[in-house]
Amino acid sequence: MSRDEAKGKGAVTIKDISTRLNVSVTSVHRALAGKEGVGE
């Protein structure tokens, strides 16, 4: 969880998600964009 999110401020970013899930920013971007090559 990012510092801003913990304080209740700001939007959740792709970087927040990738950090939380321990995956790359690129993997999160590909998954959200519906690109091939991302496991379910």
C-alpha positions as CSV (number, residue, x, y, z in Angstrom):
1,M,0.0,0.0,0.0
2,S,1.4,3.4,-0.9
3,R,1.9,6.2,1.6
4,D,-0.8,8.3,-0.1
5,E,-3.2,5.3,-0.2
6,A,-2.5,4.6,3.5
7,K,-3.4,8.2,4.3
8,G,-6.6,8.0,2.2
9,K,-5.3,10.3,-0.5
10,G,-4.8,9.9,-4.2
11,A,-5.6,7.2,-6.7
12,V,-4.1,3.7,-6.8
13,T,-1.4,3.6,-9.4
14,I,-0.1,0.7,-11.6
15,K,3.1,0.9,-9.5
16,D,1.1,0.5,-6.3
17,I,-0.5,-2.6,-7.8
18,S,2.7,-4.1,-9.1
19,T,4.4,-3.5,-5.7
20,R,1.6,-5.1,-3.8
21,L,1.5,-8.1,-6.1
22,N,5.3,-8.4,-6.5
23,V,5.1,-8.3,-10.3
24,S,6.5,-5.8,-12.8
25,V,4.7,-2.6,-13.8
26,T,4.8,-3.9,-17.3
27,S,2.9,-7.1,-16.3
28,V,0.2,-5.0,-14.6
29,H,-0.1,-2.7,-17.6
30,R,-0.4,-5.7,-20.0
31,A,-3.1,-7.3,-17.8
32,L,-5.1,-4.2,-17.5
33,A,-4.8,-3.6,-21.3
34,G,-6.0,-7.1,-22.0
35,K,-2.8,-8.0,-23.8
36,E,-1.7,-11.6,-24.5
37,G,0.9,-13.3,-22.4
38,V,-0.4,-12.6,-18.9
39,G,-1.4,-15.6,-16.8
40,E,-4.7,-15.7,-15.0
